[in-house]
Amino acid sequence: MYEITVLQMPDDFEGEVVATLVSRKTGSRRAVLYLHGFTDYFFQDHLADHYVQRGIDFYALDLRKYGRSLLPHQTRGLIRSVTDYFPEIDEAVRIVRQDHDELTINAHSTGGLVASLWADRVRGRGLVQGMVLNSPFFDLNVPAPLRLAADLFKTPLSYTRWALPLGVSTVYGQTLHRSAGGEWDYDLELKPLGGFSVHAMWLAAIRRAQRRLHAGLAVDVPVLVLASANGLRVRDLVPEARSADIVLDPRHIARWSTSLGPHVTCVRIPDGLHDLVLSAEPARKQVFAELDRWMDAYLAPQPAGQDG
């Protein structure tokens, strides 16, 4: 069903680097490229199904040090800058655009932050025609004093592989994975219930990217930003955790969405989880309905003989 293409990237500070392009083609001239979030990889087959049923070719990129791209010598998810991901996104887009006239980026969480800065960098080049961001990681979901502390965290430690002593929570993973009462089955080696360690270097890179976004980008294509209507901070698994974003604060997402560019639609999804396409069926259906409505409005092919 899927084709797998390994993209060899230049070595980084840990050595050899690869990314992995997963594709499912229909022969369409339209395509979508999916970028995952932190502690993540592409496994959402029903998302691919949705696009394919619309007659859109589906591609997903397992970024360096995640999922199918993780090599034995690498530290999971560790980067010095979000721009480290740009070479594999550039290469994936080059491959996709060889056979497609239209490309939409669909990105989740950290992938949404990365995609936003990448789209700002390539504006004016016509590489992408639209962008869908699913709970993008536009700010830290911590109290204001801790957010300020993260911004001030500019010691030499912020450029090391030091793992921050933040503890491990399995609550979000429990809301998702079938083994803990969730709906979804995926590889717990690639996406552990307790997530990945957060390293000082990674956090510093994320905060630099978020500050860049907060200052204002100029993405020049229509953008759909989707976020849960409900945010919740929890330490233990409670029933409400299965119908809210317990990773990010959706209010931050809504607030910073207008920093992307001049053409942004923001939709809040009642009872949505952090990864909205993994929400319970009623919320999931609304996510896909909003996606379809937006694509029909802004990316639908023009009738023959009609100017774009």
Beta strands, then each sheet from edge to edge (+ up, - down):
strand 1: 3-12
strand 2: 15-24
strand 3: 30-35
strand 4: 57-62
strand 5: 102-108
strand 6: 130-134
strand 7: 223-228
strand 8: 264-269
sheet 1: 1+ 2- 4+ 3+ 5+ 6+ 7+ 8+
end
